[in-house]
C-alpha cells in the first residue's frame, strides 16, 4: 500500500530535490506542510521532522474526477518526507490502490502513470 525510498541526504536537501524532481515531470507542488512547525504554532511539541508535499497533475486529476468526484477526497497525492532512525524516508500511498477503493474502473493507466512519476521523483530526490 505504501511505497518508501530511503536517503542518506539531510531532509532539507531531499525536500529541495523532491520539489525539482516533481516539477521536472510536469506535476505541480500544490502545498507543503512542515508538521513540526505547524504543531509548534498550535502549542504542540513534536520533535521529529516530517514534511508532507501535496502534488498534482491537473490533467490526471481531471480524468479521475470526471469519473468519480468522491476521488477528490484523496487528492492531491501526497509524498511524506520524514526522519526515521538516522535516515530520511520518502513515502507515498500507491495511487492504483487508492483508486481501487473508489471503484476507479478504467483508470489503471492513469494510476500507473502517476505512481511511476511519484516513485521516479522520490528516487531522484533520494540520490
C-alpha positions, 0 to 999 in steps of 0.5 A, a space after each residue: 500500500 505504501 511505497 518508501 525510498 530511503 536517503 542518506 541526504 539531510 531532509 532539507 536537501 531531499 525536500 529541495 530535490 523532491 520539489 525539482 524532481 516533481 516539477 521536472 515531470 510536469 506535476 505541480 507542488 500544490 502545498 507543503 506542510 512542515 508538521 513540526 512547525 505547524 504543531 509548534 504554532 498550535 502549542 504542540 511539541 513534536 520533535 521529529 521532522 516530517 514534511 508532507 508535499 501535496 502534488 498534482 497533475 491537473 490533467 490526471 486529476 481531471 480524468 479521475 474526477 470526471 469519473 468519480 468526484 468522491 476521488 477528490 477526497 484523496 487528492 492531491 497525492 501526497 509524498 511524506 518526507 520524514 526522519 526515521 532512525 538516522 535516515 530520511 524516508 520518502 513515502 507515498 500511498 500507491 495511487 492504483 490502490 487508492 483508486 481501487 477503493 473508489 471503484 476507479 474502473 478504467 483508470 489503471 493507466 492513469 494510476 500507473 502513470 502517476 505512481 511511476 512519476 511519484 516513485 521516479 521523483 522520490 528516487 531522484 530526490 533520494 540520490 
